[in-house]
Amino acid sequence: MNYDARISLLKAWFKEQIVTRFNMPRDLDPKIVALDIIEAINRNIPSQTDEEQMRNLVASIAKEVAQSAKTRTVPSVKEFIEATRNVHRSDTEPRSVGSNDFMDPTHINAQRVRSGEPVSDYYISGKGRQLLIRHAGLNEGDFHNYDLAIAAYMQ
């Protein structure tokens, strides 16, 4: 987005989201307050932000400012800058630590076999069993109880 498009979006957002939530200060010109806040936010948003990202960012800024506001008067420029930085930081930080084993059926079923829990027949015989032995570190002894149960069922 170019400068004019960003400022236009920020002005519309300010009018729709901020002016409706907060009272403007009595002793200051509302237009100057609005422009100061809009310019400060614009300076603290990365330049490569597209329109959809910008809309999401300003919606988050509005929530952040509303939650941290101490009064119903428009927060200071500094508070908007902090909210912008907090929102941008939380968007760029990973939400949780990744794991190679997360939702890996091979890993999950290997854990079940080790603890003697029920597993699909696929993992007890044939290709699934070989997959668990090769990739999950199981051995034939880990399947002993399952083999006994199958033998008892077949009699």
C-alpha positions in Angstrom: 0.0 0.0 0.0 1.2 3.5 -0.7 1.2 6.3 1.8 -2.1 7.8 0.7 -3.9 4.5 0.8 -2.6 3.7 4.3 -3.5 7.1 5.6 -7.0 6.9 4.1 -7.5 3.4 5.7 -6.2 4.7 9.0 -8.5 7.7 8.9 -11.5 5.6 8.2 -10.5 3.2 11.0 -10.0 6.0 13.4 -13.4 7.5 12.7 -15.2 4.1 12.9 -13.3 2.4 15.8 -11.7 5.1 18.0 -14.0 8.1 17.8 -17.0 5.8 18.6 -15.2 4.3 21.6 -13.5 7.3 23.1 -14.2 11.0 23.8 -11.9 13.5 22.3 -10.0 15.8 24.7 -11.8 19.1 25.4 -8.8 21.3 25.3 -7.2 20.0 22.1 -8.3 20.2 18.5 -9.8 16.8 17.6 -8.4 16.9 14.1 -4.9 17.4 15.3 -5.2 14.7 17.9 -6.5 12.3 15.2 -3.7 13.2 12.8 -1.0 12.8 15.4 -2.3 9.3 16.3 -2.7 8.3 12.6 0.8 9.5 11.7 2.3 7.7 14.7 0.6 4.4 13.9 1.6 4.7 10.2 5.3 5.3 11.2 5.3 2.1 13.3 3.7 -0.3 10.8 6.1 -2.0 8.4 6.0 -0.5 4.9 5.5 -3.8 3.1 2.1 -4.3 4.9 -0.7 -5.0 2.4 -4.4 -3.9 2.9 -5.6 -7.1 4.5 -2.7 -7.2 7.0 -3.3 -3.5 7.7 -7.0 -4.1 8.5 -6.1 -6.9 10.8 -3.4 -4.9 12.5 -5.6 -1.8 13.1 -8.4 -4.0 14.5 -6.0 -5.5 16.9 -4.6 -2.1 17.8 -8.2 -0.9 18.6 -8.7 -3.9 20.9 -5.3 -3.4 22.6 -5.9 0.3 23.2 -9.5 -0.3 24.4 -8.3 -3.0 26.9 -5.4 -0.9 28.2 -7.3 2.5 28.4 -7.6 4.0 31.8 -10.3 6.5 30.9 -12.8 7.1 28.1 -10.8 9.9 26.7 -8.7 9.1 23.6 -5.4 7.5 24.8 -2.2 9.4 24.1 -0.1 9.0 21.0 2.4 7.0 23.1 -0.2 4.5 24.1 -1.2 4.0 20.4 2.5 3.5 19.5 2.9 0.9 22.3 -0.2 -0.9 21.2 1.0 -0.9 17.6 4.4 -2.4 18.6 2.8 -5.0 20.9 0.4 -6.1 18.2 3.1 -6.2 15.6 5.4 -8.1 18.0 2.8 -10.7 18.9 2.0 -11.2 15.2 5.7 -12.0 14.4 6.5 -14.2 17.5 5.7 -17.9 17.2 2.6 -18.8 19.2 4.1 -22.1 20.5 7.1 -24.3 20.3 7.0 -26.7 17.4 7.5 -30.4 17.7 8.4 -32.9 15.1 6.2 -35.5 16.8 3.1 -33.4 17.1 0.2 -35.3 15.6 2.5 -37.8 13.9 0.4 -41.1 13.8 3.6 -43.2 13.8 4.8 -41.6 17.0 1.4 -41.7 18.6 0.8 -45.3 17.9 4.4 -46.3 18.9 3.7 -44.7 22.3 0.4 -46.7 22.5 2.2 -49.9 21.7 4.9 -49.2 24.3 2.2 -48.6 27.0 0.0 -51.5 25.9 -2.9 -49.3 24.8 -5.3 -50.3 22.0 -4.1 -49.6 18.4 -5.5 -50.2 15.0 -4.9 -53.7 13.5 -2.8 -52.0 10.8 -0.1 -51.3 13.4 -0.1 -54.8 14.9 0.6 -56.7 11.7 1.9 -56.1 8.2 3.1 -52.7 6.9 2.1 -50.7 10.0 4.1 -53.0 12.3 7.2 -52.7 10.1 6.7 -48.9 10.0 6.7 -48.8 13.8 9.8 -51.0 14.0 11.8 -49.1 11.4 10.8 -45.5 12.2 9.7 -45.5 15.8 12.3 -47.7 17.4 10.1 -50.6 18.4 11.1 -54.2 18.3 9.2 -57.5 17.9 9.1 -57.9 21.7 7.0 -54.8 22.0 4.3 -56.6 20.1 4.3 -59.7 22.3 1.0 -59.0 24.1 -0.7 -58.1 20.9 0.5 -61.3 19.3 -0.9 -63.3 22.3 -4.2 -61.5 22.1 -4.5 -62.3 18.4 -3.6 -66.0 19.0 -6.2 -66.3 21.7 -8.8 -64.7 19.5 -8.1 -67.1 16.6 -8.6 -70.2 18.7 
